[in-house]
Amino acid sequence: MSVRVAFASRSSRVGMALCAVGIVALAAAPFWGGRDDLALLSEVYAYVALASLWNLLAGYAGLVSVGQQAYVGLGAYILFAFAILAGISPLWAIPLAGIIAAGVAIPVAMLVFRLRGHYFAIGTWIVAEVFRLLAAQISVLGGGSGISLPAGLIIAIAPSRQLRDFIEYWIALALVVVILALILLLLRSRYGLALKAIRDSELAATCNGVDVMRTKFLVYIVTAAGTAMVGALIFLQRLRTSPDAAFSVNDWTAFVIFIAVIGGLGRIEGPIIGTVIFFVLRQTLADLGTFYLLMLGVVAILVMLTAPKGIWGLVVDRLGWQVFPLERRVVLDERSAARAPMAATDGR
Amino acid sequence: MNVPILALDKISKRFGAIVVADRVDLALAEGESLGIIGPNGAGKTTLFGIMSGTVPPDSGRVLYAGRDITRMPPAQRCTMGIGRSFQIPLPFGGMSVFENLVVAAAFGAGQREHDAYERCMEILDQCGLADKANRSSRSLGLLDRKRLELARALATDPAVLLLDEVAGGLTEHECQALIELLRAVRRQGVSIIWIEHVVHALVASIDRLLVLHNGAFIAEGNPQAVIRSPQVAEIYMGIEADA
């Protein structure tokens, strides 16, 4: 007998079709949207990417880091350093930022992985603060007050401001699509099996042969690389970096955690839903000043009380939807329950 | 004499003031099926933790085919051949029943994922879960969760199978099916240690019975004889009628 296994379900086929349509529509945004729309959408993509990466880290691997701003800032500084000091095109500096961040993440992981639970969270935050303080010491990159990208380098990307906006927008979209696609492929692979097992029960995972520490280590390195590339792109669009902005725990970790938690941890769809909710709240409440942050807090508390697994977790529990084809489903054919001796008297 | 496939050598473990293992010795011969009974809190599950590597012993050694594995991490022990089921089922709740087994086969048995599919369905079939392969394991009832524990442990392709109360709550008919299944597993050469409160199921399928009480084995030998021994009657007052 042969066993046929498929990933897709009906909801995931619909989901992937909608995704494809969505990506095409968003790729055409320069033709239907204004400059402000492109800037807003780019920011949305950056947050989808950051939250998806944080979700991989915390939601799947159980590594609750509050120090991912270390890699956002690292990415930003690598891009500025290559561009200003070596004259390398900022666009090429983005993948370089990913590679270097992965290299930096290895010793950092060896350090913070010695800490468990809350201590790990605090440890990652401290590492990020150390990075921020170090960045402030680099006087050729503006020290504590930061630095702007020289006009010559910006013009080298594209001669007109409009074309530059388009290129940066498309890169932002491409980066989030690639990051999501890679996360999807990772989760479908052997490592994905291990990650989902760790997410559900670390004890059972380790007792079923999953090397939990090795898997976590790998995920930490991969997320660091992804986070740094997103960070590099964010600050390329801002044209200016400073230690406080690039290593901001508020912008790059607190909001990201809010997004991942209300969207639904441990689900690839969660951070996407969460980002949409976050930006809807921000755009509608931004005029209210401090009140906006209070509202974010209220929303977070309400979601945690009524849907602890986040909004997408609620959808999955109630409706069983999956947008992305992640679950291995056995295609049952002539197989019948009668062949199962223990099920015979089960009564269900 | 052959080297035992799994052995504990003077294992001690205490949680605060409570001694859960007091210089425990145990030897499981290859192909043997061993039962352990004992009152709640006697330290049975802790022994499984020590064997599978999730609980570090305070002193003593754990030996696998003569090799000292006391400090070996659980995942490595599993790939080497020690499969374990949990008394309180720990399914991978966000995954389907089938995927639960694929994890065990891919990592515990070290198989390539695609090569594992067939074996996984075979095991699900044996354990009576084939028709629930695509169900989310979180949605299973307690009985099915226990079956899944057994199925997942089998999918790791163990040489030593540690079963922690897999028969509790089964009907007589289901219990028979379980005993049959474990006989088939043994015929494949798997050695078994089985902790169980359902004594008649245990006695029907083991070679040797050990009684654990306050962290030490107080009786050992032929299952029927041990069950009738005065020590067991004393510990199990009222319960031994079950046998």
Interface residues (C-beta under 8 A of the other chain):
Chain A: M1 S2 V3 V5 R190 L193 A194 K196 A197 R199 D200 S201 L203 A204 A205 T206 C207 N208 G209 V210 D211 V212 G266 G320 E327 R328 R329 V330 L332 R335 S336 A337 R339 A340 P341 M342 A343 A344 T345 D346 R348
Chain B: S52 G53 T54 P73 P74 A75 Q76 C78 T79 R84 F86 L90 P91 F92 G93 G94 M95 S96 F98 E99 V102 V103 A104 A106 F107 G108 A109 G110 E113 Y117 E118 C120 M121 D125 Q126 C127 G128 L129 A130 D131 A133 N134 S136 G141 L143 D144 R147 R152 T156 T171 H173 E174 A177 L178 E180 L181
